[in-house]
Amino acid sequence: MATSALTMPQHTAVAASTLFSAALSHLNIRLPLRHDETHCGTLVDADGNMVFVVDVNRERSDAEVRDIAELLQLAINVHAGFKPEGTNG
């Protein structure tokens, strides 16, 4: 199971972002993720491989789907240690 990459011995201090990135790497997902603007709601990894699609049944408006995809992209990338685009530092 992919989540096995998240388990570490209790005495080992490892940042959550490192564990999260390692688990995704174990699944051959290279960060950061980005929203594929040509396919609304599709998040792809740094190599351009599709990771997931928001609202695959097209029940929401494109604007809502775009916002959801970009919020999930932001949450995943920031949790993995990547700074949001457009920030300094």
CNS distance restraints for C-alpha pairs under 8 A (distance, minus, plus):
assign (resid   2 and name CA) (resid  23 and name CA) 6.28 0.50 0.50
assign (resid   2 and name CA) (resid  26 and name CA) 6.98 0.50 0.50
assign (resid   2 and name CA) (resid  27 and name CA) 6.87 0.50 0.50
assign (resid   3 and name CA) (resid   7 and name CA) 7.35 0.50 0.50
assign (resid   3 and name CA) (resid  23 and name CA) 6.49 0.50 0.50
assign (resid   4 and name CA) (resid  23 and name CA) 7.82 0.50 0.50
assign (resid   5 and name CA) (resid  19 and name CA) 7.01 0.50 0.50
assign (resid   5 and name CA) (resid  22 and name CA) 6.64 0.50 0.50
assign (resid   5 and name CA) (resid  23 and name CA) 5.04 0.50 0.50
assign (resid   5 and name CA) (resid  26 and name CA) 7.38 0.50 0.50
assign (resid   6 and name CA) (resid  19 and name CA) 5.45 0.50 0.50
assign (resid   6 and name CA) (resid  20 and name CA) 6.82 0.50 0.50
assign (resid   6 and name CA) (resid  22 and name CA) 7.74 0.50 0.50
assign (resid   6 and name CA) (resid  23 and name CA) 6.24 0.50 0.50
assign (resid   8 and name CA) (resid  12 and name CA) 6.67 0.50 0.50
assign (resid  14 and name CA) (resid  18 and name CA) 6.71 0.50 0.50
assign (resid  14 and name CA) (resid  19 and name CA) 7.07 0.50 0.50
assign (resid  15 and name CA) (resid  19 and name CA) 6.61 0.50 0.50
assign (resid  16 and name CA) (resid  20 and name CA) 6.04 0.50 0.50
assign (resid  16 and name CA) (resid  79 and name CA) 7.88 0.50 0.50
assign (resid  16 and name CA) (resid  80 and name CA) 7.89 0.50 0.50
assign (resid  17 and name CA) (resid  21 and name CA) 6.03 0.50 0.50
assign (resid  17 and name CA) (resid  79 and name CA) 5.63 0.50 0.50
assign (resid  17 and name CA) (resid  80 and name CA) 4.36 0.50 0.50
assign (resid  17 and name CA) (resid  81 and name CA) 5.75 0.50 0.50
assign (resid  18 and name CA) (resid  22 and name CA) 6.03 0.50 0.50
assign (resid  18 and name CA) (resid  80 and name CA) 6.79 0.50 0.50
assign (resid  18 and name CA) (resid  81 and name CA) 7.96 0.50 0.50
assign (resid  19 and name CA) (resid  23 and name CA) 6.15 0.50 0.50
assign (resid  20 and name CA) (resid  24 and name CA) 6.38 0.50 0.50
assign (resid  20 and name CA) (resid  79 and name CA) 7.70 0.50 0.50
assign (resid  20 and name CA) (resid  80 and name CA) 6.16 0.50 0.50
assign (resid  21 and name CA) (resid  25 and name CA) 5.99 0.50 0.50
assign (resid  21 and name CA) (resid  31 and name CA) 7.57 0.50 0.50
assign (resid  21 and name CA) (resid  80 and name CA) 5.64 0.50 0.50
assign (resid  22 and name CA) (resid  26 and name CA) 6.06 0.50 0.50
assign (resid  23 and name CA) (resid  27 and name CA) 6.65 0.50 0.50
assign (resid  24 and name CA) (resid  28 and name CA) 6.48 0.50 0.50
assign (resid  24 and name CA) (resid  29 and name CA) 5.19 0.50 0.50
assign (resid  24 and name CA) (resid  30 and name CA) 7.09 0.50 0.50
assign (resid  25 and name CA) (resid  29 and name CA) 5.11 0.50 0.50
assign (resid  25 and name CA) (resid  30 and name CA) 5.95 0.50 0.50
assign (resid  29 and name CA) (resid  45 and name CA) 5.98 0.50 0.50
assign (resid  29 and name CA) (resid  46 and name CA) 7.86 0.50 0.50
assign (resid  29 and name CA) (resid  49 and name CA) 7.93 0.50 0.50
assign (resid  29 and name CA) (resid  51 and name CA) 7.44 0.50 0.50
assign (resid  30 and name CA) (resid  45 and name CA) 5.45 0.50 0.50
assign (resid  30 and name CA) (resid  46 and name CA) 5.37 0.50 0.50
assign (resid  30 and name CA) (resid  47 and name CA) 6.74 0.50 0.50
assign (resid  31 and name CA) (resid  45 and name CA) 5.70 0.50 0.50
assign (resid  31 and name CA) (resid  46 and name CA) 5.35 0.50 0.50
assign (resid  31 and name CA) (resid  77 and name CA) 7.10 0.50 0.50
assign (resid  31 and name CA) (resid  80 and name CA) 7.96 0.50 0.50
assign (resid  32 and name CA) (resid  45 and name CA) 6.19 0.50 0.50
assign (resid  32 and name CA) (resid  46 and name CA) 5.56 0.50 0.50
assign (resid  32 and name CA) (resid  77 and name CA) 5.60 0.50 0.50
assign (resid  32 and name CA) (resid  82 and name CA) 7.01 0.50 0.50
assign (resid  33 and name CA) (resid  43 and name CA) 6.36 0.50 0.50
assign (resid  33 and name CA) (resid  44 and name CA) 5.56 0.50 0.50
assign (resid  33 and name CA) (resid  45 and name CA) 4.45 0.50 0.50
assign (resid  33 and name CA) (resid  46 and name CA) 5.89 0.50 0.50
assign (resid  33 and name CA) (resid  73 and name CA) 6.00 0.50 0.50
assign (resid  33 and name CA) (resid  76 and name CA) 7.65 0.50 0.50
assign (resid  33 and name CA) (resid  77 and name CA) 6.46 0.50 0.50
assign (resid  34 and name CA) (resid  43 and name CA) 5.57 0.50 0.50
assign (resid  34 and name CA) (resid  44 and name CA) 5.53 0.50 0.50
assign (resid  34 and name CA) (resid  45 and name CA) 6.37 0.50 0.50
assign (resid  34 and name CA) (resid  46 and name CA) 7.27 0.50 0.50
assign (resid  34 and name CA) (resid  70 and name CA) 7.94 0.50 0.50
assign (resid  34 and name CA) (resid  73 and name CA) 6.33 0.50 0.50
assign (resid  35 and name CA) (resid  40 and name CA) 7.75 0.50 0.50
assign (resid  35 and name CA) (resid  41 and name CA) 6.92 0.50 0.50
assign (resid  35 and name CA) (resid  42 and name CA) 5.90 0.50 0.50
assign (resid  35 and name CA) (resid  43 and name CA) 4.63 0.50 0.50
assign (resid  35 and name CA) (resid  44 and name CA) 6.38 0.50 0.50
assign (resid  35 and name CA) (resid  69 and name CA) 6.72 0.50 0.50
assign (resid  35 and name CA) (resid  70 and name CA) 6.41 0.50 0.50
assign (resid  35 and name CA) (resid  73 and name CA) 7.06 0.50 0.50
assign (resid  36 and name CA) (resid  40 and name CA) 6.69 0.50 0.50
assign (resid  36 and name CA) (resid  41 and name CA) 7.36 0.50 0.50
assign (resid  36 and name CA) (resid  42 and name CA) 5.52 0.50 0.50
assign (resid  36 and name CA) (resid  43 and name CA) 5.88 0.50 0.50
assign (resid  36 and name CA) (resid  44 and name CA) 6.45 0.50 0.50
assign (resid  37 and name CA) (resid  41 and name CA) 7.94 0.50 0.50
assign (resid  37 and name CA) (resid  42 and name CA) 7.81 0.50 0.50
assign (resid  40 and name CA) (resid  62 and name CA) 6.68 0.50 0.50
assign (resid  40 and name CA) (resid  65 and name CA) 6.91 0.50 0.50
assign (resid  40 and name CA) (resid  66 and name CA) 6.08 0.50 0.50
assign (resid  41 and name CA) (resid  53 and name CA) 5.40 0.50 0.50
assign (resid  41 and name CA) (resid  54 and name CA) 4.81 0.50 0.50
assign (resid  41 and name CA) (resid  55 and name CA) 7.02 0.50 0.50
assign (resid  41 and name CA) (resid  62 and name CA) 7.85 0.50 0.50
assign (resid  41 and name CA) (resid  65 and name CA) 5.38 0.50 0.50
assign (resid  41 and name CA) (resid  66 and name CA) 5.40 0.50 0.50
assign (resid  41 and name CA) (resid  68 and name CA) 7.62 0.50 0.50
assign (resid  41 and name CA) (resid  69 and name CA) 5.26 0.50 0.50
assign (resid  42 and name CA) (resid  50 and name CA) 6.93 0.50 0.50
assign (resid  42 and name CA) (resid  51 and name CA) 7.59 0.50 0.50
assign (resid  42 and name CA) (resid  52 and name CA) 5.95 0.50 0.50
assign (resid  42 and name CA) (resid  53 and name CA) 4.38 0.50 0.50
assign (resid  42 and name CA) (resid  54 and name CA) 6.36 0.50 0.50
assign (resid  42 and name CA) (resid  69 and name CA) 7.07 0.50 0.50
assign (resid  43 and name CA) (resid  50 and name CA) 6.05 0.50 0.50
assign (resid  43 and name CA) (resid  51 and name CA) 5.68 0.50 0.50
assign (resid  43 and name CA) (resid  52 and name CA) 5.57 0.50 0.50
assign (resid  43 and name CA) (resid  53 and name CA) 6.29 0.50 0.50
assign (resid  43 and name CA) (resid  69 and name CA) 6.87 0.50 0.50
assign (resid  43 and name CA) (resid  73 and name CA) 7.16 0.50 0.50
assign (resid  44 and name CA) (resid  48 and name CA) 5.23 0.50 0.50
assign (resid  44 and name CA) (resid  49 and name CA) 5.13 0.50 0.50
assign (resid  44 and name CA) (resid  50 and name CA) 4.24 0.50 0.50
assign (resid  44 and name CA) (resid  51 and name CA) 5.11 0.50 0.50
assign (resid  44 and name CA) (resid  52 and name CA) 7.20 0.50 0.50
assign (resid  45 and name CA) (resid  49 and name CA) 5.41 0.50 0.50
assign (resid  45 and name CA) (resid  50 and name CA) 6.51 0.50 0.50
assign (resid  45 and name CA) (resid  51 and name CA) 6.42 0.50 0.50
assign (resid  53 and name CA) (resid  69 and name CA) 7.98 0.50 0.50
assign (resid  54 and name CA) (resid  65 and name CA) 6.32 0.50 0.50
assign (resid  54 and name CA) (resid  68 and name CA) 7.30 0.50 0.50
assign (resid  54 and name CA) (resid  69 and name CA) 6.17 0.50 0.50
assign (resid  55 and name CA) (resid  59 and name CA) 6.48 0.50 0.50
assign (resid  55 and name CA) (resid  60 and name CA) 6.83 0.50 0.50
assign (resid  55 and name CA) (resid  65 and name CA) 6.62 0.50 0.50
assign (resid  60 and name CA) (resid  64 and name CA) 6.23 0.50 0.50
assign (resid  60 and name CA) (resid  65 and name CA) 6.36 0.50 0.50
assign (resid  61 and name CA) (resid  65 and name CA) 6.25 0.50 0.50
assign (resid  62 and name CA) (resid  66 and name CA) 5.96 0.50 0.50
assign (resid  63 and name CA) (resid  67 and name CA) 6.22 0.50 0.50
assign (resid  64 and name CA) (resid  68 and name CA) 6.13 0.50 0.50
assign (resid  65 and name CA) (resid  69 and name CA) 6.03 0.50 0.50
assign (resid  66 and name CA) (resid  70 and name CA) 6.07 0.50 0.50
assign (resid  67 and name CA) (resid  71 and name CA) 6.08 0.50 0.50
assign (resid  68 and name CA) (resid  72 and name CA) 6.18 0.50 0.50
assign (resid  69 and name CA) (resid  73 and name CA) 6.04 0.50 0.50
assign (resid  70 and name CA) (resid  74 and name CA) 6.06 0.50 0.50
assign (resid  71 and name CA) (resid  75 and name CA) 6.14 0.50 0.50
assign (resid  72 and name CA) (resid  76 and name CA) 6.06 0.50 0.50
assign (resid  73 and name CA) (resid  77 and name CA) 6.01 0.50 0.50
assign (resid  74 and name CA) (resid  78 and name CA) 5.90 0.50 0.50
assign (resid  74 and name CA) (resid  84 and name CA) 6.63 0.50 0.50
assign (resid  75 and name CA) (resid  79 and name CA) 5.97 0.50 0.50
assign (resid  76 and name CA) (resid  80 and name CA) 6.17 0.50 0.50
assign (resid  77 and name CA) (resid  81 and name CA) 6.44 0.50 0.50
assign (resid  77 and name CA) (resid  82 and name CA) 5.23 0.50 0.50
assign (resid  77 and name CA) (resid  83 and name CA) 7.39 0.50 0.50
assign (resid  77 and name CA) (resid  84 and name CA) 7.60 0.50 0.50
assign (resid  78 and name CA) (resid  82 and name CA) 4.86 0.50 0.50
assign (resid  78 and name CA) (resid  83 and name CA) 5.78 0.50 0.50
assign (resid  78 and name CA) (resid  84 and name CA) 6.57 0.50 0.50
assign (resid  83 and name CA) (resid  87 and name CA) 6.94 0.50 0.50
